[in-house]
């Protein structure tokens, strides 16, 4: 391409000033965020500031994310922006909301570019969740060769459990009650596992809860704090409280967790049976593949499946109160306890 006179000598903005920056240790890597906008760095802080500094064994790679705010492209609208579309090319991955709002990720270069138009700043949740967090998660997973799982994870003293289930299975509700009873939270929705050693990391900035998830918290001091949290609207139309866990005094996992068991959440009622039901190896393999289609297509999937073959696997059924589930999960993390409570 030959630059026009109007474009000048810097048509791609390579020499554009990015005077604002932030350095954070996330997902086992050292991230540097550079931007021409204080407002975009505020979204970075909202997503990642104040989290435990997770590291895997060995040296943490340095990764760069550049955030570029561009002039307004259209009239501001209160309507939700278009959904994110994903693309790939030789050496890069891309997620785009429209032609002016996109993230381009180059794992080989250890870098990403996030471009945001000024009119989209009114949609801060979508920008943070679908562009900035998207770029960080994909860049870290591809660079460190982590297996990305749609799962929650909780733990005690460095020992952790992976909680998997379809959307609506209750991962966030169980995670909340684990926090209320003193367990550590690694993540409510996205967990990244080193395929060989079963060490898992994640981001525990927020917990997203539907109103019905508070029905077990009547009279609890934390219920008022949750109800005062902002409400976000998912692409599905579901509205949820977005609870900032960094400001609530909850325990966030201080380091990656060593996975001790896999737990598949079920909508099935426990009745008189145990809340936790052991699953056979064949059942584990089938459920993993069904619940993790994206991860199953990643290079480290086979090694991950082999590594978790040695851990116990359970189905967690619904009891009369989430506290029963928490007690059952805690029994898996305490070697001295050999039986799970009954519902």
N, C-alpha and C positions, 0 to 999 in steps of 0.2 A: 504494500500500500504506500502510495506517495502522499505525504501530508500536504494539505492545502494551506494557503496563506492564512486562512482563518484559524486553522488548527495550530499553527505556529510550530515551534521546534519541539514541543512536548505533547503530541496528540494523545498519548495514553496516560498522561498525568503521572509519569514516572518520577518527576522531580517535584511533585506536589508536596507541600509541607504537611507533616503529620506530627505536630508538636505535642500531642497528648498520648501518654502511654501508661501501661499497667503491666506488672509482672506477677504471675500467679502460678503456684504449683497445683496442677490438676491432673487426675487420672494417671499419675505416674510420670508426667512430663512437665517441663518448665515452659509455660506459655508466656509469650510477650505479645501484648495487644498494642497496636499503634493506630492512631486515628487523627483525622482533622476535625473531630467533633467531640466536645465534652459530653454532649447528650448521649452519644453512642457508647462512650466509656461508662456512663452511668448505667446503661443496660448491661454491660459486662459486670459491673459491680453488683447489680441486682441479681444476676444469675450466679456469680461465682465467689464474690468477696466473702471473707470470713469463714471459709471451709477448712477442714483439716487438710494438711499438706501430705497427700498420699504419694508414696514412693514404692516402687518395686525394688528388688535386689538389683544391684548394678547402677550404672549412671543414668540419670534422667535425661532424655533427649530434649533439645531446645526446639520449640515450635513457635512459629510466627503467624499471627492473625492480624491482617490489616483491615480496618473498617473505614470505608470511605462514604461520607455523606455528600450527596450530589444535589443540585438545585431541584426545586419542585417540578415534577413532570406533568401533573394534572391537577384538577381541582380536588381539594381534600374531600373525602367522603366518609361518612360514619359507617357505611356498609363494610362488612369484613372483606379483607383483600382476597384475591383469588387463591386457591389452594396451591401448595408447593408442588412443583414438578421436578423430577430428577433426571439427569442426563450423565453420560460418561463419554470421554474421549481418550486418546492415547496419553496416559499419565495424569489425567485429572478427572475429578468428579464435580458435578454441578447440581445445585438446587436453586430453582428460580420461581419466584412468585409472579413476576412479570419482567419486562425487558429492562426495568430500572432497579429491580430489587432481587439480588441473587447472591449466592455464595459459590465460589470456585475453589476447590481443594486440590492441592498437589501433594500427595503423601511422599513422593520421592524427594521433593524439595523441602518437606517439613513446613509447609506454609499454606495459608488460605487467604483469599480476598473476599470480603463481604461488602457489597455495594448496596446502599440504602438511599432512597430519594426522600427529600425533606417532607413531602406530603404524607409519607407513611409513618412518621413519628407518632401520629395519633393512635397507631395500632401497635403500641409498644409490646404487648404480650406476643403477638404473632412474630414481630421482628426478633424478639429475644429467643423465643422457643423454636421458630422454624428456620431462622437464618444463623444467628450467633451460636446458639447451643448446638444446632445441627453441624456447623462447621467445626466446633471444638470436639464433639463426639466422634465424628467421622475421621478427623485428622488424627486424634489420639489413637483410635482403634486401629486404623490402617498403619500408622507409623510404629506403634508398639506391638502390632500383630495380636491384638486382643480379640476375643470372641464377644460380640455384642449381643446381649440377651434382653428380651422384653421380660423383665422379672424384677422383683423386689428382693432385698437382702437385709437380714437383721443378724445380730451377733452379740456375743458376750466374751470379753477378754481375748479378742482376736479370732475366736471361733465363730463361723458364720453358717447361715442357712440360706439357700436360694428358694424363693417362693415364686411359683409360676402358676399362671392361670389366664384364661381368656379375660378380655376387658369386662369389668363388672363382676369378676369372681370374688372380689373383696380384698385385694392386695393392700390397698391404701387403708382400709379399716383395720385390718390385722396389724399393719405397720404402726398405725396410731396407737393401738392398745399395747403393742410391744414397747413403744416409747413411754407410754404412761406407766408401765411396770418396770422401767429401768433398763431395758435392753438398748443396744446401740443400733442405729439405723445407718445402713450404707447407701441405700437408694430405694425409692418406692416404685420405680418404673423402668429404669435402664441400668443394667449391671454389665461390667466389662471384665472378663475373666482371662487370665493368662492361661493359654491352652495346656501347658505342661504341668504347672505347679498347683492349679486350683486356687490361686490367689485372686481375689475379686476386688475391684474398685468401683466407685460410682460417685455421683453427685447427689448430696442430700440437702439441697437448698430449700426445697419446698415439699409439702405434702398436699395432695389435691383430694378433697373430700366432698361428696355430695351431701346435701342436707340430711338425707335419710341415714347417713352414716353416723349422725350425732344422737340417734335415738337411745344409744346405750350410755350416754354421758349426762343424763339428767341429774342436775345437782352437782356435777363435777366442776371444779374451778376452771379447768381448761376450756370448757365449752364456750364460755363468753369470749375468750380470746379468739377461738376459731371463728365464731360468728362475726367478729369484728374484722376478719381478714377480707381482702379484696375477693370479688367473685369473677372468675374467668369463664369464658364460653368456648368450649371445644368445637372443632370442626363438625363433630357429630350433632351439635346442638346442646349437649349436656352442659349444665352449669355447675361449677364446683368452687368451693372455697380454696383459695391458694394460701396456705399457711406457711409463713416463713419460719422454718425450724431454727434458724440461727438466732432468732430473737425470742425464742420461747423457752429456753432453758432445757431443751431436750438433749439427749446424748447422741452425738453423731460419731460414727466409727472413726477413730483417730488414725487408723492405718488400714491397708487392705486386709480383708478377712480371709481366713483359710476355710474353704467350704467343707463342712462336715456332713451335710445331707441335702438332698433335693426334696422339696415338698411341693406337690401339685394341689392347688386349691380346688375344691369341688363345691358345687351348689347342693350336693346331696346332704340331707339331714343325717346327723349321727344317730339319732334315736337312742337305743340302749347299747349300741356298739361303741367301740373306742373312737375318739375324735381322730386319732392317727391310725391309718391302716397301711401296713407295709405293702409295697408293690414289687412285683418280680422284675427281673432284668428286662424281659421282653416288653413289659408294660412301660418301663422307663424309657426305653429306646423309642417306642411308638409315640409316646406323649411328647418327648423332647422334639422329635421331628415335626409333629403336628403344631406345636406351640411356637417353634422357633424357625419358621421357614427362611427368614433372612439370614440368621446365623448359620443355618445348615448349608448355605451356599458359600460360606466364607472358607478360606484356606485352612484355618486352624480347627475346623469343626470336628474332623475325625480324631485329632489328638485330644480335644476337649471331651468327646464322648468316651474315649479310652480312659482318660484320667478320672472321670466321675463314675466309671464302672465299679470302682472300689468303695464308693460311699453308699450309705443307705438311702433308700427312696421311699417316700410315703405319700399317701393321699390324705389331705386334711379336710375333714367333713365339718359341716356347720353344727355347732352345739347351740345351747340356749343362750349363751353369752360369749363374746369374743375373748373374755378372760380365760375360758376353758382352752381355747386355741393357744393363747399365749403360754399357759402352763404346760401344754403339750409340747410346744416348740422349745421351751426352756429345758424340758427333760432331754431333748436331743443334744443340747449344748452342754449338759452337765453329765460327765461320764458316770457319776455316782448314782444317777437315776436310771433305772432300767425299764420302767413302765410308764406309759402315758396315761393321764387321767381320763376317766370316762365322762361322757356328756350327761 
